[in-house]
């Protein structure tokens, strides 16, 4: 049976979904005056923090493992502090709330299932099989459209030469950042399009 606490919690969750402003906690890496907040907090200091825009895409209720304990599955934007979110939910319920456990299940398209423990990595190194478990570097930039250079362009670009943007195939009208591949299919890294100068500039060189 659903308890009164569960009903009350599920009733307030929808109001926390969407774009909103969030004040970062004192124990965070956010800097104020060039100083990380957590360092000030360790000194017993509390300073005023500016609210920052975040977005909560969804909050799913995942059950109650024990009395007055609840599991939530949150999908959110970068910069979101789940501790603060839970504290705000507690306030909305007329009391308070603390986070007893946190597990990041996905970040930038990579899931928890794709991760390995330090012990596993150590074992892979011992066996000489680490390379088999590594994710290709270009997977980090799959949100960017890709450009494939000709053999001549690959040689120039590989030497840090800016390419004539108008001569590179695949450039999009309103897209500035790209991931770049050589004629042999190897990943170079990222590139920046400068339309005013008609240049494709090397961004992050990862080859």
Protein Blocks (a to p, Z undefined) as FASTA:
>chain_A
ZZfklmmmmmmmmmmgccddddddfbbcbdeehiafklmmmnopacdddddddddfbdcd
ebjfbghiacddddddehiafklmmmmmmmmnopacddfbdcdfbgehiafklpccfklm
mmmmmnopmmmmpccfklmmmmpccddddfklmmmmmnopacdfklpghiafklcbdcdd
dfkopafbdcdddfklopacdfbdcZZ
